[in-house]
Amino acid sequence: MLDHVTLRTSDLEGTRAFLENLLDVKPGYRPGFAFPGYWLYADGEPVVHLIPGEGVRNDPRGETIDHVGFRLEGYDAYRRKIEALAIPYSTMDLPELGERRLFVRSPTGILLELVFRERAAATRSNDNA
């Protein structure tokens, strides 16, 4: 089970506001580290940590994290929200998995994958386990 993800960003405040608006996460308790940052909470858990970065793009040929995925509910509502926020996005439907996905980028270019599982497919996959 993934505990959290830490994102480095050259725009700490902008990325925080973007994630709050998009994912409904909220800043919460963070230990008194010697550097600035935020812990963003969902359902009482600090799932995204934000820390300052230098704004240097990762070399896609090197070792790096390509994107971060969040499992959410309410595909249509999230799609309307993204459109209302005027955030560019792309979609991917994977009917064999019973999943629909929305892809967005943070203000500094971090790729976020929003994954929505249809209930019938989730039940089928649990039955096969």
C-alpha positions in Angstrom: 0.0 0.0 0.0 1.4 3.4 -0.9 1.6 5.7 2.1 2.2 9.1 0.3 4.0 10.8 -2.5 6.4 13.7 -2.2 6.4 16.2 -5.1 9.1 18.7 -5.6 7.9 21.9 -7.2 9.3 25.3 -8.1 5.9 26.8 -7.3 5.0 25.6 -3.8 2.0 27.9 -3.3 0.6 27.4 -6.8 0.9 23.6 -6.7 -0.7 23.5 -3.3 -3.7 25.6 -4.5 -4.0 23.5 -7.7 -4.1 20.2 -5.8 -6.5 21.6 -3.2 -8.9 22.8 -5.9 -8.6 19.7 -8.0 -8.4 16.9 -5.5 -10.1 18.5 -2.5 -7.1 17.8 -0.3 -6.4 20.1 2.6 -3.1 21.3 4.3 -2.7 19.8 7.7 -0.1 19.1 10.4 3.5 18.9 9.2 6.5 18.4 11.5 8.7 21.4 11.9 11.2 20.5 9.2 14.0 23.0 8.4 12.6 23.6 4.9 9.2 24.8 3.8 6.5 22.6 2.4 3.0 21.2 2.9 1.4 17.9 3.8 -1.9 17.7 2.0 -4.6 15.4 3.6 -7.4 13.3 2.2 -9.6 11.4 4.6 -7.4 12.3 7.6 -4.2 11.0 6.0 -1.3 13.0 4.6 -1.2 11.6 1.1 0.7 14.3 -0.8 3.8 16.1 0.6 5.0 19.2 -1.3 8.6 20.5 -1.0 10.5 23.1 -2.9 12.3 22.2 -6.1 14.6 24.0 -8.4 12.3 23.9 -11.4 14.7 21.7 -13.4 12.9 19.2 -15.6 13.7 15.6 -15.2 15.6 13.9 -18.0 13.0 11.4 -19.4 15.8 9.0 -20.3 16.9 8.8 -16.7 15.4 7.3 -13.6 12.4 9.3 -12.4 8.8 9.0 -11.4 6.7 9.5 -14.5 3.3 10.4 -12.9 1.2 10.1 -9.8 -2.2 8.3 -9.9 -5.1 9.0 -7.5 -8.1 6.7 -7.3 -11.2 8.8 -7.0 -15.0 8.5 -7.3 -17.3 10.6 -9.5 -15.8 10.6 -13.0 -18.5 13.0 -14.5 -18.3 15.4 -11.6 -14.5 15.5 -11.8 -14.6 16.1 -15.5 -17.0 19.0 -15.1 -14.8 20.4 -12.3 -11.7 20.2 -14.5 -13.5 21.9 -17.3 -14.8 24.6 -14.9 -11.3 25.2 -13.7 -10.1 25.5 -17.3 -7.5 22.8 -16.8 -6.4 21.0 -20.0 -6.9 17.3 -19.8 -6.9 14.1 -21.7 -8.9 10.9 -21.2 -8.4 7.1 -21.3 -11.1 4.5 -21.0 -10.0 0.9 -20.1 -13.3 -1.0 -20.3 -11.5 -4.4 -19.8 -10.5 -3.0 -16.3 -13.8 -1.2 -15.8 -11.8 2.1 -15.4 -11.9 5.6 -16.8 -9.0 8.0 -16.4 -8.4 11.7 -16.6 -4.9 13.1 -17.1 -3.9 16.6 -16.0 -0.7 18.5 -15.3 0.0 20.7 -12.3 1.1 24.3 -13.0 4.8 23.1 -13.0 4.2 20.2 -15.3 3.7 17.2 -12.9 1.5 14.6 -14.6 -1.5 13.4 -12.5 -3.6 10.5 -13.4 -7.1 10.4 -11.9 -8.5 6.9 -11.9 -12.2 6.0 -11.6 -13.3 2.4 -11.2 -16.8 1.4 -12.1 -18.5 -0.5 -9.3 -19.5 -3.5 -11.5 -15.9 -4.0 -12.6 -14.6 -3.6 -9.0 -17.0 -6.3 -7.9 -16.0 -8.6 -10.7 -12.3 -8.2 -9.9 -12.9 -9.0 -6.3 -14.9 -12.1 -7.2 -11.9 -13.3 -9.3 -9.5 -12.9 -6.5 
